Amino acid sequence: MMNLTTKLCETLSIAYPIVQAGMAGGATTVDLVAGVSGAGALGTLGAAYMVPDDIRTAIRHIRKQTDKPFAVNLFAADMTDDATRIGEVNEVLRGMRSRFGLGEPASEVHTPDRFEQQIQVLFDEEVPVISTAFGILPAPFMEKAKRRGIRVTTMVTTVREAIEAEQAGSDVIVAQGSDAGGHRGTFDVGLHPNGANIGTFSLVPQITDQVRVPVVAAGGVMDGRGLVAALALGASGVQLGTRFLTAAESGAHPAYKRALLDSTEESTVITRAFSGRPARGIRNAFIRTFEESGVEPLPFPTQNSATNEIRKAAAAMNKVDYMSLWAGQATRLLTDGDTASAIVQGLMDEASRLLGRLQGLSRE
């Protein structure tokens, strides 16, 4: 295999320039994270919704399976609830709740803010890499990470955010293009209500021209072709989320996996209906109901808490029309049931073959 060691590999002490995205909500199982890291890439535990004790347990189980570096991802976002319009949102939710026998929606929402307890677990357990979405790791924690030799990665969606992240001390910038699945990493959704939706091919080279730390391309990357393209754009590696959702070790609901495999590049939309933050997912009845109501979702995290029972009930009853089906725009490239290590190795093999062909062309 061709040597594809990049600055990202050196910074994170990994063999291959591949990062598995830290997808919150249960998809990133211990087995998936350990499988990716054990294969030479960087596995990431999506821990944003996990209680601290569960994070600690997961970290220790990952370490039992691999001695390679891994990351834990948290949300660097304000978790203050704003339920001033909960009455009108509940009017939309009431009909969906009735489908699952959930009764009347709550008139108040209280979202727990566990960030400080979560981050303390990461320090206690000496996690090799901390990654954040929705913003930069706050300064006191960034300084603490630096003192302990912990690497910090930050997801960004604009050049401005990338510069801010580097200045704040981030070791790696993850440049998330608009074709990426799941939540947009945009720092200020007041400024960009639907996220800063700049395509990966437009975003990555502009960011690599402005920062010195390694840049990881995220959004639409599913195979070795995506890795080679990202390297050509100046990135030091790639981050894949959707690609790992159908892996054998993925914790994604079976019905969710089937919806992914049945989807196309035209299936997804960016919506705030589930969480209050813009996220790309497969359009379904839940999203259509909010669109047709004309009611604005509540801000994050309040909307996420208000819709939680519906999503859980839908999952329990295999009703994909009311589940959050986060997905990127390249789902035709998905395969079913590959192991995490096979995905990593296949991506590297393909990238190596492609680079070999390109080098051959350059000599003609």
N, C-alpha and C positions, 0 to 999 in steps of 0.2 A: 504493500500500500504506500502511496505517495505521502511524504511527510507534510502534515497539515497543522503543525504546531504553530499557534499564533500567540500574540500578546495576551489574549484572553486566557489561553491555556496556562501561560506563565503566571498570570495574576491570580488565577483561581486554583492552581496546582492540579489541573485536569489534563487528560491525555488528548481529548478531542474537543474542538470548539463548538460544542453543542450544549444548550441549556434546556432542560424541561421546565416549562412554565409552572409557576406556583398557583395552580387553580384551586381556589377555596371551594368548600362545599362537599368535600369527600372524594373527589376524583383521584387526588394524589395520595394513594395508599402508601403505607410503609414499603410494601413490596415493589410498587412502581418506582418510588424514589430510590430505594436501594438497588433496583435493577438498572436504572439509568446510570447511577453513580458507579456501580460495579462494572459497567461496560466501558467506563472511561469518560463519560460526559458528566454534567452536573444535574443531579436530581434535585427537585425542590418540593418541599412539603408546603402545601397551601394551608396555612394555619390561622388565617384571619378570623374565622368563625369558631375556632376551637377554644375550649376552656384551657387554662394554663396547665392543669394536671395532665390533660390528654396530650398536650404538646410535649410535655416532658416524657411521657410514656412512649410516644411515637419516636422521638429523637433517640431514645435508648434502644428501641427495637430496630431502628435503621442502623445504628452502630453495631448491633449484633450481627447484621447481615453483610455489612461492608465497612472497610476501614478507609474508604475513599471520601473525598470532600462532598458535601451536600449543602443545600441552602434551605432556609425557612423563610417563607414570605408572609408579611403582615401588611395591613392597610395603614398608611400614614395619613389618616383623614380625621376630620372632626366628626365625632360620634354623637354630637348633641342632637336630640330629637326636635323636630318642628312639626307638630301635629295640628297646626292652626286650621288646616282645610280637611281634617280627617273625616268630617261629616260627608262631604261630597265624594271623597274617595270611597268611603264605606258604601255609598249608594251603588258604586260600580262593583265592589267586592261582594256585596250581599248576594247577588244572583249566582256568582261563582261559588261562594261558600255553600249555598243551598244545594248545589249539585253533589256535594260531598257530606251533607248532613252536619255541617260545622256550626250551625246556629248563627246568632247575631255577631257581627264583628265588634271588637273592643272599641270603646269610645276614647281610650287613652293608649298610648304606646310608650314603653320604656325600654330602650335598647341598651344593653349593658356595654360599658366601655372598659374593655379588659386590656387595652394596649400596654399599659405600664407593667401589669402582671405578666403578660405574654412576653414582652421584651426581656423582662428579668429572667424568665426561664431560659431564653436563648443565651443570655450571658452566663447564667449558672451552669448550663450544659456545654458551654464553650463551642457553640455552633460555628462551623468554619465560615459560613457566608450568610449574611442577613440581606434579604431583598425586600423592597417596598413597592407598593402600588399606591396611586392617588396622591403621591407627594414624596418629599425627601424625609429620611430619618431625622427626627428633631435633633438639634445641635447637641444637647447633653448626652444623648444616646450615641450620636455619631462620634463624639469625643471618646466615650467609653469604649466603643467598638475599636477605634483606632489604637487606644492604649492596650487593648487585649489582642491586637493582631487579627481581628475579625474583618473580613472583606465585606464591603457594602455595595449592593447593586441597586440602581434606581430606574424604574420604568418611566419613560418620557414620551411625549407625543409632539413636541415642537423643539426647535433649536433653542429657543429661550429657556425652556425647561431643562434642556441638556446642559446648558451653560450654568444655570443655577445649581444643578445637581453636582456638577464637577467642582464648582466653587465651594460648595458645602462639604466636600470631602468624599463624594462617591467614587469608588474604585472602578466601577463598570457602569456604563449607560446602556439601558435596553431601549432601543428606538422602536416604538410600537406604531406600525402603520395602520391605516384605517381598515385594512382587510383582515386584521387580527380578530380572533374570536374573543368573546367575553367582555369584561369591563374595559372601557377606555381608561388609560392611565392619566388622563389630563388632570393637572393640578387644580385648576380653577374652573369648575363647571358653571360658575356664574358668568364667566367670560365666554365659555364655550358650552352651552347647555347640552349639546349632543356630542361633546368631545371634540378635540382638535383632529379632524378627520383628514389627515394627510397620508397619501399612499406610501407604502414602504419604499418603493423605488425613488420617490421624490424626497422622502424624509432622511433616509440613511446617509446619502452622500453629503447632504447639507450639514448634518450633525457631525460627521467624521471630519469635515473641514474646519469645524469650530472648537472641537475638544481634543485633548491629548490622551485621555484614558480610553481603554478599549470600548468599542461600541458593538452591541449585539443587535442584529436585525431580527425583528419580530413582526409577524403578519404575513400570511400566505406561504410560509416556508413549510414544506411537507416532505422534501426529499433532497437528494444530493444536488440536484439542479439548483434548488433554492440556496443551499450553502455556497456553491460556486458563485452564484449571482451576488450573494451578499458580500463575499470576499472581494469580488470585482468592484463593488460599490464603496469599498473601503472599510467595511465592517471586519471585526476580528472573530466573529462567530454568529451563530443563529440561536434563536429561542423558538421552540415548538410547543404549542399547547394542544390544539385540536388533534394533531397527529397521535398524541399519546392517549387520547380519550378512548380509543377503541383497542388499546393494547390489552393483552391478557391480564395484566396486573391492575388495570384501571378500576377505580371504584365507581365509575359512572354507571347509572342505572341501565339495565339491559335494554329497556325501551328507548332510552336516550341514545345508546349506542346504535340501535337500529335506525332511529331517526337520522342520525349523522350519516350512516351508510346509505340511506335512501335519498339524501339531500343532494343539491347541486350548487353551483356558484350563484344561482339566482334565489336560493332559499332563505337567505338571512337578511335581517334588517337591524338597524341600531335602534334600541328601545330603552326607555327609562321605566317601563311599566312594572317590572319586577322589583327593582331595588331603589329607584330614584336616581340612579347614576346611569349614564349611557353605556350600553353594552350590546355587543353584536351576538345575535342568536337566531335560530330558526323561527320564522314567523308562524305562530299558532293561534289558537282560539283566545288564549289569555291576552296576547298582544292585540289581536283584532278587537276584542271587547273594549280595551282601553282606547284604542284609536277611534272607534266608532262612538264612544261616549263623549269625546271632546273634553274630558276631565284631565287636568294635568296631574301626573303622579306626585306624591309627596316627595320632599327631598330625601336623599340618603342620609342616615340609615333608616329613617322612619318608614318609608315605603317598603323597604326590605323586610322590616319586622311585621308590618301590616299584612303582607302577602305570604308570610312564611307558612302559616297553617295550610293555606290552599296548596302550595307547592308540595308540602310533605304529604298531604292527603292524596294528591294526584300521583305522586310517586308510589305510594302504598297500593293504589288501585290501577297502576300501569296506564294512566291517562296522560299521554304525552302532550295533549293539547293544552294542558294547564301546568306543565313543568317548564322551568327555565332551561332551554336547550342551547346553551352557549356554543357557538361554532364560528370558525373563520370562513373565508370565501373560497377555499381550495379543497372542499370536501370530496370532490370526485377522485382525489388522489389517495383517499383513505383505504386501508385494508383492514380486515377483521381478524382480531385475535393474535397478532404477532406479539412476541414477548418484547419487553422494553429493550433488552440487550440486542435483539434481532433488528429492531428499528434503528438503534444507534449504529450498529455495525453495517446495516444495509445502506444507511445514509452516507457513511464514510466511504464504503466501497464504491458507491455510485459517483460520489464527488471525485474520488481518486481516478476512476476511469475517465470521467469527463475532462478533468484537468489534463490527463494524459493525451486525450484526443486533441484538446485545444493546443497543447504544446506541439503536437505533431503538425497541426495546421500552420503554426507560426514558423515552422522550419521549411515549409514547402515554398 
